[in-house]
Amino acid sequence: MQNWARMMPVALQKGVLPSLHHPLSKAFPTVSAFDVGSIAADLLRDGAPRSDRPRVVSIEGPERVTVLDAARALSRISGKDVTAFELPRSEWAATMLAAGMSENHAQLIIDLYDAHNAGKIDVEAGTGERRFGTTTLSEVIASLLPAPRHARS
């Protein structure tokens, strides 16, 4: 969830939250860094796995979210209008190169989002444990925004 922090300054300044997630309404798993740490600590306290097989644990937040959810939460919490925008696939490479990524890095990101958008990245049934955090996207976004400044008397 904290990955939204990279896009928040642009979204707050321009009122647009660009995304490589297509479509914007597609729900996907995400998790807060706090929940990952908390669940990892719980797993360490559990001790070693009871078999020779590796322990596979998938972690996600309390609910799957969409880019539209992220834009709405950012709008509500910041008090500024923010609209989600599906960056056209044809503009991905140029946008990432303009942001300073190398061609190789940009291509890796493009491949990742192509796979994600095609539904090829998700938890596979029967491949291990699933744990769910409790921190919501709204809570994370609120924690990423600067605290309001109060007028001094």
MDAnalysis code that builds the backbone (N, CA, C; Angstrom):
import MDAnalysis as mda
import numpy as np

u = mda.Universe.empty(459, n_residues=153, atom_resindex=np.repeat(np.arange(153), 3), trajectory=True)
u.add_TopologyAttr("name", ["N", "CA", "C"] * 153)
u.add_TopologyAttr("resid", np.arange(1, 154))
u.add_TopologyAttr("resname", ["MET", "GLN", "ASN", "TRP", "ALA", "ARG", "MET", "MET", "PRO", "VAL", "ALA", "LEU", "GLN", "LYS", "GLY", "VAL", "LEU", "PRO", "SER", "LEU", "HIS", "HIS", "PRO", "LEU", "SER", "LYS", "ALA", "PHE", "PRO", "THR", "VAL", "SER", "ALA", "PHE", "ASP", "VAL", "GLY", "SER", "ILE", "ALA", "ALA", "ASP", "LEU", "LEU", "ARG", "ASP", "GLY", "ALA", "PRO", "ARG", "SER", "ASP", "ARG", "PRO", "ARG", "VAL", "VAL", "SER", "ILE", "GLU", "GLY", "PRO", "GLU", "ARG", "VAL", "THR", "VAL", "LEU", "ASP", "ALA", "ALA", "ARG", "ALA", "LEU", "SER", "ARG", "ILE", "SER", "GLY", "LYS", "ASP", "VAL", "THR", "ALA", "PHE", "GLU", "LEU", "PRO", "ARG", "SER", "GLU", "TRP", "ALA", "ALA", "THR", "MET", "LEU", "ALA", "ALA", "GLY", "MET", "SER", "GLU", "ASN", "HIS", "ALA", "GLN", "LEU", "ILE", "ILE", "ASP", "LEU", "TYR", "ASP", "ALA", "HIS", "ASN", "ALA", "GLY", "LYS", "ILE", "ASP", "VAL", "GLU", "ALA", "GLY", "THR", "GLY", "GLU", "ARG", "ARG", "PHE", "GLY", "THR", "THR", "THR", "LEU", "SER", "GLU", "VAL", "ILE", "ALA", "SER", "LEU", "LEU", "PRO", "ALA", "PRO", "ARG", "HIS", "ALA", "ARG", "SER"])
u.atoms.positions = np.array([
    [0.810, -1.198, 0.000],
    [0.000, 0.000, 0.000],
    [0.858, 1.268, 0.000],
    [2.012, 1.179, 0.638],
    [2.876, 2.350, 0.695],
    [3.420, 2.738, -0.678],
    [3.341, 1.851, -1.663],
    [3.800, 2.191, -3.010],
    [3.004, 3.349, -3.610],
    [1.811, 3.615, -3.113],
    [1.036, 4.755, -3.606],
    [1.740, 6.064, -3.295],
    [2.633, 6.086, -2.330],
    [3.325, 7.325, -1.938],
    [4.066, 7.952, -3.108],
    [4.586, 7.130, -4.018],
    [5.325, 7.665, -5.169],
    [4.460, 8.529, -6.066],
    [3.197, 8.194, -6.157],
    [2.298, 8.899, -7.080],
    [1.490, 10.006, -6.398],
    [1.493, 10.023, -5.076],
    [0.651, 10.986, -4.365],
    [1.002, 12.448, -4.649],
    [2.271, 12.845, -4.707],
    [2.555, 14.257, -4.995],
    [1.996, 14.703, -6.345],
    [2.148, 13.877, -7.372],
    [1.615, 14.203, -8.697],
    [0.099, 14.263, -8.638],
    [-0.515, 13.284, -7.997],
    [-1.974, 13.230, -7.921],
    [-2.535, 14.445, -7.191],
    [-1.894, 14.836, -6.108],
    [-2.385, 15.985, -5.349],
    [-2.154, 17.297, -6.095],
    [-1.063, 17.382, -6.816],
    [-0.759, 18.606, -7.555],
    [-1.634, 18.755, -8.807],
    [-1.813, 17.649, -9.543],
    [-2.520, 17.716, -10.830],
    [-3.966, 17.239, -10.764],
    [-4.338, 16.580, -9.664],
    [-5.698, 16.079, -9.547],
    [-5.947, 14.800, -10.322],
    [-4.860, 14.146, -10.752],
    [-4.967, 12.922, -11.547],
    [-4.014, 11.877, -10.970],
    [-4.538, 10.673, -10.744],
    [-3.726, 9.554, -10.276],
    [-3.522, 8.604, -11.455],
    [-2.372, 8.731, -12.161],
    [-2.142, 7.854, -13.310],
    [-1.836, 6.435, -12.852],
    [-2.242, 5.476, -13.669],
    [-2.040, 4.087, -13.279],
    [-1.783, 3.190, -14.478],
    [-0.978, 2.170, -14.239],
    [-0.743, 1.122, -15.226],
    [-1.691, -0.056, -14.993],
    [-2.475, 0.014, -13.927],
    [-3.485, -1.018, -13.664],
    [-4.628, -0.812, -14.650],
    [-4.914, -1.853, -15.436],
    [-6.000, -1.786, -16.424],
    [-6.925, -2.969, -16.209],
    [-8.187, -2.820, -16.075],
    [-8.909, -1.567, -15.963],
    [-8.784, -0.999, -14.554],
    [-9.136, 0.247, -14.392],
    [-9.032, 0.914, -13.086],
    [-9.942, 0.269, -12.045],
    [-10.967, -0.416, -12.497],
    [-11.943, -1.035, -11.590],
    [-11.545, -2.439, -11.140],
    [-10.417, -2.946, -11.634],
    [-9.999, -4.303, -11.272],
    [-9.424, -4.315, -9.852],
    [-10.017, -5.131, -8.993],
    [-9.538, -5.256, -7.613],
    [-8.310, -6.161, -7.578],
    [-7.323, -5.759, -6.774],
    [-6.106, -6.549, -6.652],
    [-5.650, -6.553, -5.191],
    [-4.884, -7.582, -4.813],
    [-4.416, -7.641, -3.434],
    [-3.308, -6.623, -3.202],
    [-3.323, -6.040, -2.048],
    [-2.278, -5.127, -1.616],
    [-2.217, -5.223, -0.094],
    [-1.108, -4.820, 0.470],
    [-0.936, -4.951, 1.921],
    [-0.056, -3.824, 2.420],
    [-0.279, -3.421, 3.649],
    [0.556, -2.371, 4.231],
    [1.870, -2.976, 4.729],
    [2.912, -2.169, 4.683],
    [4.219, -2.610, 5.181],
    [4.118, -2.968, 6.664],
    [3.306, -2.234, 7.417],
    [3.124, -2.527, 8.838],
    [2.588, -3.946, 9.030],
    [1.579, -4.312, 8.248],
    [0.993, -5.654, 8.378],
    [1.988, -6.738, 7.973],
    [2.796, -6.475, 6.945],
    [3.819, -7.457, 6.547],
    [4.770, -7.692, 7.719],
    [5.216, -6.612, 8.343],
    [6.126, -6.745, 9.486],
    [5.487, -7.479, 10.648],
    [4.245, -7.148, 10.938],
    [3.536, -7.785, 12.049],
    [3.326, -9.280, 11.793],
    [2.916, -9.613, 10.592],
    [2.685, -11.021, 10.250],
    [4.010, -11.778, 10.203],
    [5.055, -11.150, 9.683],
    [6.375, -11.793, 9.670],
    [6.837, -12.088, 11.094],
    [6.605, -11.146, 12.011],
    [6.968, -11.375, 13.413],
    [6.182, -12.549, 13.989],
    [4.900, -12.621, 13.680],
    [4.076, -13.755, 14.141],
    [4.630, -15.074, 13.604],
    [5.017, -15.088, 12.329],
    [5.556, -16.311, 11.732],
    [6.873, -16.720, 12.392],
    [7.695, -15.746, 12.712],
    [8.960, -16.055, 13.401],
    [8.694, -16.627, 14.786],
    [7.694, -16.091, 15.466],
    [7.349, -16.619, 16.791],
    [6.776, -18.029, 16.701],
    [6.146, -18.356, 15.563],
    [5.583, -19.698, 15.371],
    [6.673, -20.766, 15.344],
    [7.888, -20.385, 15.017],
    [8.976, -21.356, 14.934],
    [9.120, -21.944, 13.547],
    [9.999, -22.927, 13.454],
    [10.319, -23.549, 12.165],
    [9.133, -24.355, 11.640],
    [9.030, -24.455, 10.318],
    [7.970, -25.297, 9.741],
    [8.107, -26.737, 10.225],
    [6.996, -27.438, 10.282],
    [6.992, -28.797, 10.802],
    [7.238, -29.853, 9.732],
    [7.675, -29.454, 8.579],
    [7.972, -30.422, 7.524],
    [9.220, -29.977, 6.771],
    [9.661, -30.815, 5.848],
    [10.833, -30.488, 5.039],
    [10.487, -29.528, 3.910],
    [9.205, -29.358, 3.636],
    [8.783, -28.461, 2.557],
    [8.864, -27.011, 3.028],
    [9.212, -26.114, 2.110],
    [9.237, -24.692, 2.495],
    [7.840, -24.206, 2.860],
    [7.792, -23.286, 3.761],
    [6.516, -22.702, 4.179],
    [6.233, -21.498, 3.284],
    [5.140, -21.548, 2.546],
    [4.750, -20.468, 1.661],
    [3.563, -19.750, 2.299],
    [3.732, -18.448, 2.531],
    [2.679, -17.664, 3.158],
    [2.389, -16.452, 2.273],
    [1.153, -16.331, 1.832],
    [0.716, -15.160, 1.064],
    [0.064, -14.186, 2.023],
    [0.423, -12.917, 1.876],
    [-0.112, -11.887, 2.767],
    [-0.787, -10.815, 1.926],
    [-1.981, -10.430, 2.332],
    [-2.638, -9.292, 1.699],
    [-3.437, -8.543, 2.745],
    [-3.936, -7.386, 2.360],
    [-4.690, -6.546, 3.280],
    [-6.073, -7.095, 3.566],
    [-6.852, -6.346, 4.336],
    [-8.180, -6.830, 4.730],
    [-9.156, -6.947, 3.573],
    [-8.897, -6.205, 2.485],
    [-9.752, -6.316, 1.300],
    [-8.949, -5.928, 0.066],
    [-9.361, -6.451, -1.055],
    [-8.718, -6.076, -2.312],
    [-9.207, -4.689, -2.705],
    [-8.350, -3.956, -3.402],
    [-8.672, -2.573, -3.745],
    [-8.501, -2.332, -5.240],
    [-9.034, -1.223, -5.705],
    [-8.874, -0.800, -7.091],
    [-8.157, 0.545, -7.101],
    [-7.715, 0.948, -8.274],
    [-7.127, 2.282, -8.417],
    [-8.191, 3.335, -8.112],
    [-9.429, 3.045, -8.477],
    [-10.527, 3.969, -8.166],
    [-10.666, 4.156, -6.660],
    [-10.506, 3.069, -5.897],
    [-10.537, 3.153, -4.429],
    [-9.420, 4.061, -3.919],
    [-8.227, 3.902, -4.494],
    [-7.076, 4.706, -4.060],
    [-7.330, 6.185, -4.349],
    [-7.845, 6.506, -5.515],
    [-8.121, 7.901, -5.866],
    [-9.199, 8.483, -4.942],
    [-10.236, 7.700, -4.670],
    [-11.309, 8.181, -3.771],
    [-10.775, 8.424, -2.366],
    [-9.962, 7.494, -1.870],
    [-9.401, 7.656, -0.520],
    [-8.496, 8.880, -0.458],
    [-7.664, 9.064, -1.464],
    [-6.767, 10.212, -1.493],
    [-7.574, 11.514, -1.544],
    [-8.626, 11.539, -2.325],
    [-9.495, 12.718, -2.398],
    [-10.121, 13.024, -1.044],
    [-10.708, 12.000, -0.456],
    [-11.414, 12.169, 0.820],
    [-10.468, 12.639, 1.928],
    [-9.297, 12.030, 2.002],
    [-8.379, 12.326, 3.092],
    [-7.665, 13.660, 2.895],
    [-7.316, 13.972, 1.657],
    [-6.583, 15.217, 1.388],
    [-7.491, 16.425, 1.240],
    [-8.771, 16.173, 0.914],
    [-9.687, 17.269, 0.658],
    [-9.518, 17.868, -0.735],
    [-8.735, 17.204, -1.596],
    [-8.524, 17.671, -2.968],
    [-9.141, 16.664, -3.928],
    [-9.676, 17.151, -5.037],
    [-10.244, 16.258, -6.042],
    [-9.131, 15.499, -6.751],
    [-9.205, 14.179, -6.737],
    [-8.242, 13.326, -7.437],
    [-9.027, 12.288, -8.234],
    [-8.719, 12.196, -9.517],
    [-9.382, 11.254, -10.412],
    [-8.368, 10.222, -10.894],
    [-8.756, 8.970, -10.901],
    [-7.894, 7.910, -11.431],
    [-7.836, 8.021, -12.950],
    [-6.662, 7.743, -13.507],
    [-6.460, 7.837, -14.953],
    [-5.690, 6.617, -15.432],
    [-6.276, 5.887, -16.367],
    [-5.634, 4.712, -16.963],
    [-4.640, 5.184, -18.022],
    [-3.361, 5.165, -17.679],
    [-2.332, 5.578, -18.628],
    [-2.352, 4.607, -19.805],
    [-2.525, 5.107, -21.024],
    [-2.590, 4.204, -22.181],
    [-1.331, 3.341, -22.292],
    [-1.524, 2.083, -22.614],
    [-0.420, 1.125, -22.734],
    [0.656, 1.651, -23.673],
    [0.267, 2.343, -24.732],
    [1.218, 2.863, -25.718],
    [2.133, 3.944, -25.148],
    [1.785, 4.497, -23.979],
    [2.582, 5.566, -23.370],
    [3.447, 5.095, -22.202],
    [3.324, 3.834, -21.820],
    [4.055, 3.351, -20.652],
    [5.561, 3.545, -20.772],
    [6.147, 3.029, -21.827],
    [7.612, 3.072, -21.963],
    [8.114, 4.508, -21.960],
    [7.519, 5.362, -22.760],
    [7.970, 6.758, -22.834],
    [7.836, 7.453, -21.482],
    [6.761, 7.171, -20.764],
    [6.542, 7.792, -19.454],
    [7.617, 7.347, -18.468],
    [7.930, 6.068, -18.457],
    [8.944, 5.563, -17.527],
    [10.340, 6.046, -17.899],
    [10.640, 6.092, -19.184],
    [11.938, 6.605, -19.623],
    [12.071, 8.081, -19.255],
    [11.003, 8.850, -19.415],
    [11.020, 10.274, -19.052],
    [11.197, 10.462, -17.551],
    [10.762, 9.472, -16.771],
    [10.909, 9.532, -15.312],
    [12.311, 9.124, -14.862],
    [13.159, 8.706, -15.821],
    [14.538, 8.388, -15.482],
    [14.866, 6.909, -15.397],
    [13.924, 6.043, -15.720],
    [14.210, 4.608, -15.687],
    [15.052, 4.235, -16.904],
    [15.853, 3.195, -16.728],
    [16.578, 2.644, -17.871],
    [15.586, 1.858, -18.729],
    [15.969, 1.585, -19.978],
    [15.085, 0.800, -20.851],
    [14.805, -0.575, -20.262],
    [15.833, -1.197, -19.675],
    [15.668, -2.528, -19.094],
    [14.689, -2.488, -17.918],
    [14.853, -1.503, -17.044],
    [13.961, -1.392, -15.890],
    [12.531, -1.126, -16.355],
    [12.363, -0.208, -17.311],
    [11.031, 0.092, -17.834],
    [10.383, -1.164, -18.420],
    [11.151, -1.963, -19.147],
    [10.599, -3.171, -19.750],
    [10.182, -4.181, -18.691],
    [10.940, -4.280, -17.609],
    [10.566, -5.184, -16.520],
    [9.239, -4.750, -15.888],
    [9.077, -3.450, -15.694],
    [7.822, -2.934, -15.131],
    [6.661, -3.182, -16.103],
    [6.890, -2.949, -17.384],
    [5.859, -3.197, -18.394],
    [5.460, -4.668, -18.393],
    [6.440, -5.560, -18.352],
    [6.143, -6.992, -18.317],
    [5.337, -7.358, -17.072],
    [5.698, -6.767, -15.945],
    [4.988, -7.026, -14.695],
    [3.520, -6.604, -14.813],
    [3.277, -5.387, -15.280],
    [1.897, -4.910, -15.385],
    [1.117, -5.633, -16.473],
    [1.771, -6.029, -17.555],
    [1.079, -6.838, -18.561],
    [0.587, -8.144, -17.934],
    [1.453, -8.787, -17.155],
    [1.070, -10.044, -16.498],
    [-0.029, -9.798, -15.464],
    [0.123, -8.750, -14.682],
    [-0.877, -8.427, -13.657],
    [-2.237, -8.140, -14.299],
    [-2.231, -7.293, -15.322],
    [-3.486, -6.919, -15.967],
    [-4.151, -8.096, -16.673],
    [-3.362, -9.084, -17.088],
    [-3.908, -10.287, -17.728],
    [-4.398, -11.314, -16.701],
    [-4.256, -10.989, -15.409],
    [-4.715, -11.893, -14.362],
    [-3.773, -13.044, -14.073],
    [-2.506, -12.896, -14.448],
    [-1.534, -13.974, -14.260],
    [-0.781, -13.895, -12.933],
    [-1.062, -12.866, -12.143],
    [-0.386, -12.722, -10.852],
    [-1.443, -12.701, -9.759],
    [-1.479, -13.740, -8.971],
    [-2.408, -13.813, -7.849],
    [-2.018, -15.021, -7.008],
    [-2.679, -15.187, -5.905],
    [-2.431, -16.330, -5.029],
    [-3.015, -17.573, -5.684],
    [-2.211, -18.621, -5.751],
    [-2.703, -19.881, -6.305],
    [-3.317, -20.712, -5.186],
    [-4.480, -21.255, -5.458],
    [-5.162, -22.094, -4.469],
    [-4.297, -23.302, -4.115],
    [-4.257, -23.605, -2.839],
    [-3.560, -24.797, -2.377],
    [-2.042, -24.699, -2.344],
    [-1.481, -23.487, -2.459],
    [-0.019, -23.377, -2.484],
    [0.570, -22.911, -1.165],
    [-0.191, -22.871, -0.135],
    [0.352, -22.456, 1.155],
    [-0.694, -21.752, 1.998],
    [-0.193, -21.046, 2.988],
    [-1.066, -20.327, 3.911],
    [-1.416, -18.951, 3.356],
    [-2.541, -18.443, 3.826],
    [-2.914, -17.055, 3.516],
    [-3.134, -16.338, 4.829],
    [-2.548, -15.161, 4.912],
    [-2.749, -14.307, 6.081],
    [-3.264, -12.953, 5.592],
    [-4.055, -12.316, 6.431],
    [-4.638, -11.038, 6.066],
    [-4.315, -9.999, 7.128],
    [-3.818, -8.857, 6.680],
    [-3.557, -7.752, 7.586],
    [-4.855, -7.047, 7.942],
    [-4.737, -6.065, 8.816],
    [-5.912, -5.322, 9.269],
    [-5.869, -3.847, 8.878],
    [-4.751, -3.387, 8.371],
    [-4.598, -1.977, 8.033],
    [-5.255, -1.694, 6.688],
    [-6.118, -0.684, 6.648],
    [-6.834, -0.359, 5.413],
    [-6.022, 0.591, 4.537],
    [-6.401, 0.650, 3.278],
    [-5.758, 1.572, 2.351],
    [-5.927, 3.016, 2.821],
    [-7.092, 3.364, 3.318],
    [-7.322, 4.729, 3.813],
    [-6.382, 5.061, 4.964],
    [-6.155, 4.120, 5.861],
    [-5.239, 4.363, 6.976],
    [-3.814, 4.607, 6.478],
    [-3.388, 3.834, 5.481],
    [-2.044, 4.008, 4.938],
    [-1.936, 5.351, 4.226],
    [-2.906, 5.688, 3.401],
    [-2.853, 6.969, 2.692],
    [-2.823, 8.123, 3.689],
    [-3.635, 8.051, 4.725],
    [-3.630, 9.108, 5.747],
    [-2.262, 9.224, 6.404],
    [-1.596, 8.099, 6.620],
    [-0.275, 8.137, 7.268],
    [0.804, 8.700, 6.343],
    [0.563, 8.665, 5.038],
    [1.547, 9.144, 4.068],
    [1.422, 10.639, 3.779],
    [0.288, 11.207, 4.098],
    [0.090, 12.635, 3.870],
    [0.711, 13.436, 5.004],
    [1.249, 14.611, 4.697],
    [1.803, 15.434, 5.780],
    [0.699, 15.846, 6.733],
    [1.065, 15.978, 7.996],
    [0.096, 16.404, 8.995],
    [-0.365, 17.826, 8.677],
    [-1.642, 18.113, 8.906],
    [-2.123, 19.476, 8.640],
    [-1.380, 20.482, 9.508],
    [-1.085, 21.618, 8.923],
    [-0.410, 22.680, 9.689],
    [-1.475, 23.546, 10.355],
    [-1.273, 23.806, 11.606],
    [-2.217, 24.632, 12.345],
    [-1.658, 26.033, 12.484],
    [-2.540, 27.006, 12.386],
    [-2.109, 28.395, 12.529],
    [-1.638, 28.628, 13.963],
    [-0.572, 29.376, 14.072],
    [-0.065, 29.697, 15.417],
    [-0.761, 30.948, 15.923],
    [-1.015, 30.961, 17.221],
    [-1.666, 32.128, 17.796],
    [-0.659, 33.162, 18.202],
])
